[in-house]
Amino acid sequence: MKTLLTAAVAAMTLFALPARAQEGAEDRPAWSLALHGGAGVIERGQLTPEQDAAYRAALEAALAVGARVLEDGGSSLDAVEAVIQVLEDDPLFNAGRGAVFTADGRIEHDAAIMDGPTLRAGAVAGLTRTRHPISAARAVMERSPHVFLIGAGAETFARSQGLEEVDPSYFFTERRWQGLVRQLERDGLPVPARPEGAPAPGAMAGVVPPLDEKKFGTVGVVALDREGRLAAGTSTGGMTGKRWGRVGDVPVIGAGTYASNAEGCAVSATGSGEYFIRATVARDICARKAAFETYPEIGVAELARRTEACERGAPPDAVCMVHLQLPGHMAAQAEIAEVGTLGGEGGVILMTRSGQVHYAMNTSGMYRGRVSATSPAEVAIYADE
């Protein structure tokens, strides 16, 4: 069985929650949630056992927060915001407190959130003091007539909404600073002065693993609540050494973030943002999924039977290939393949209206996890998990 499956997913890894293949509401768990913490070159042997364990524990802790929100009847938007806040406060991830530095030694945050039932959305870019950029994005969506605010104006709006502000030094981590120094030296650019208020070198030893990985840092969450409402959110510090006010795909609705109940789809992306913008990844996945919704060659009942057999580990191998024909899998696979043809790398998480979770990536790893009312929390890092 593994031989056929491995060959089919050699270019990217796809995974779905154990569920019946059809998208009917009768098969939907009461709630479902998935997250990612960035994709990139994350290979076995690169992380020490301690680092591997630290990332898995962080993903599990974030999933637990979202599970509590949804189990208690909270909305998908509430869960998305709460989980991303946890990830923004964790220096392991390139968002909030663990964000990377720009070429001039600043930290600038981007975030977006979208409500599937209404298609309302909010996004921010270039925040430097707002502790939780995802909350600023939600405030834009719910308390302003706009969708996308940037820079000083976005910061002023966030302040007017009573959102917590911190000194920029709060976001400083030695790991990200050293990453900037290495990047600027490679690019032949001057290294800026150490930020005012930053801890002395060595003062943060042990706070975060001192990795030098090629990872597209972003955190994202997709969720389905008890009312059947989908939502998606994404937050990031962007690229190490970014210049000229660069903004990636995260806050671009339809590129890095998208949710639509009508299409039964919520997506959060992580990767080389310029390519994800050009391919309009998140919105395209939803459109592709809709195009793959029908199975003229086999009936829904037969598809469900084959899926259940695969979940039980029943032979033959061909039975399990049905997983690669699910609309969500097909859509995510096709879109990430297109990103690859453009020269981009990264991954996505996708939630369907039935609570299925699909991952797709063309990198060697993506920090990720899932949990639902009927399935315990599971986390993964490497593409072959």
Buried (B, 14 or more C-beta within 10 A) or exposed (E): BEEBBEEBBEEBBBBBBEBBBBBEEEBBBBBBBBBBBBBBEBBEEBBEEEBBEBBBEBBBBBBBBBBEBBBEEBBBBBBBBBBBBBBBBBBBBBBBBBBBBBBBBBBBBBBBBBBBBEEBBBBBBBBBBBBBBBBBBBBBBEEEEEBBBBBEEBBEBBBEBEBEBBEBEBBBBBBBBBBBBBBBEEEEBEBBEBBEEBBEEEEBEEBBBEBEBEBBBBBBBBBBBBEBBBBBBBBBBBBBBBEEEBBBBBBBBBBBBBBBBEBBBBBBBBBBBBBBBBBBBBBBBBBBBBEBEEBEEEEBEEBBBBBBBBBEEEEEEEBBBBBBBBBBBBBBBBBBEBBBEEEBBBBBBBBBBBBBBBBBBBBBBBBBBBBBBBBEBBBBBBBEB
